[in-house]
C-alpha cells in the first residue's frame, strides 16, 4: 500500500521565477528546430583570395557586344563562402550577396582585391534558421547613400538595409509579387537611374515566353510605393537570373541555362528603357552569348560601372555551394553602338 503523503509546501515566488527563467531562456534564444540543419553563417573575419582565371584557350577578343577585360576565381577558408546570387559595385567596392543571406565586400584597387567585410544579413524573412528563410537572390544599391535592397525568394519580399548591411531598415511583400512561385520570386532586382526599381521572377510561361515582373515607383521596401505589374520576354530558352540598369535607363539582364554535366550557357540581353512601363512587355535583345566552354558556370549576378566614357559590365557566378566548382568575378567592356 502506497502511503499518503501530505502536499509539498509551495515554493517561494522568487524561487518559482528563477526556475521558470532557467526553463524558458534556452527556448527564447534558440530558434525552433525545423527538422533540417541550421543555415551556414559566414564569419566576419573572412579573407578572400583571388587568382587570375580565363577559359581554356583564353578569352576571345569579343563576346558579342562585350570585350573581356579580365576575371578572377575567388576562394576563402569558410564553408559558407560562395553561392553568390547578387552583385553590386559601389564606390570602388564589389558587394557579393550569397543565396543564404551572406555577403562579402571587396575593395577593388587596380588588379588588387582586398576584403573589407563579410557576414550574414542582420535580418530577413523567418527566423534565419533554414535556407528557406533567407533565400536572398538579388541585390540593388543606391549609388548616393549605399543603402541596399535584397530580394528574397519563397517570401516574395524585398528588404532594405543600411549601408554595409549594418541593420534592417524596412521590408515589404508586395501584393503584385504574392502569386509568384515559391522558389522563383525576385530573382532579378534593378534600381533605375530615376529611382524606380524593376523586379523579375525566375519562373515564367514558357509557351508564351513571358515572365512576370513588377515596376516600383520608388523604394520597393516602403509601404506607400506603387507596385505595378508588367511582363518580361527573355531571348531563347534561358532563365533570367539578375538585372542591372545602364546609365541611359536600359536594362541589362543575365540569363542562364543548365546544359548538364555542370555546364551552363549564359546569355546577356538588353531591354530598352521605353518599354519599362506599367502593363508593358519588356522584350530583350541578346547582346552576348557565353557557351559552356567560355564560362561554364551559373552566372547569377550582374552589375555595371562607368570608367571614363566606358561602361563596364561585371558578372559573378554561383557555385551552388559545391567546393569543386568556381566562384568567378569577371569584368567586360560594353562595346558602344557603331
HELIX and SHEET records of a PDB file:
HELIX    1   1 UNK A   13  UNK A   29  1                                  17    
HELIX    2   2 UNK A  163  UNK A  165  5                                   3    
HELIX    3   3 UNK A  175  UNK A  177  5                                   3    
HELIX    4   4 UNK A  273  UNK A  275  5                                   3    
SHEET    1   A 5 UNK A  49  UNK A  52  0                                        
SHEET    2   A 5 UNK A  66  UNK A  75 -1                                        
SHEET    3   A 5 UNK A 327  UNK A 334 -1                                        
SHEET    4   A 5 UNK A 310  UNK A 318 -1                                        
SHEET    5   A 5 UNK A 298  UNK A 307 -1                                        
SHEET    1   B 4 UNK A  84  UNK A  90  0                                        
SHEET    2   B 4 UNK A  93  UNK A  98 -1                                        
SHEET    3   B 4 UNK A 102  UNK A 109 -1                                        
SHEET    4   B 4 UNK A 112  UNK A 120 -1                                        
SHEET    1   C 4 UNK A 136  UNK A 141  0                                        
SHEET    2   C 4 UNK A 148  UNK A 152 -1                                        
SHEET    3   C 4 UNK A 157  UNK A 161 -1                                        
SHEET    4   C 4 UNK A 168  UNK A 172 -1                                        
SHEET    1   D 5 UNK A 188  UNK A 191  0                                        
SHEET    2   D 5 UNK A 197  UNK A 205 -1                                        
SHEET    3   D 5 UNK A 210  UNK A 216 -1                                        
SHEET    4   D 5 UNK A 227  UNK A 233 -1                                        
SHEET    5   D 5 UNK A 281  UNK A 283  1                                        
SHEET    1   E 4 UNK A 239  UNK A 245  0                                        
SHEET    2   E 4 UNK A 251  UNK A 258 -1                                        
SHEET    3   E 4 UNK A 264  UNK A 271 -1                                        
SHEET    4   E 4 UNK A 285  UNK A 290 -1                                        
END                                                                             
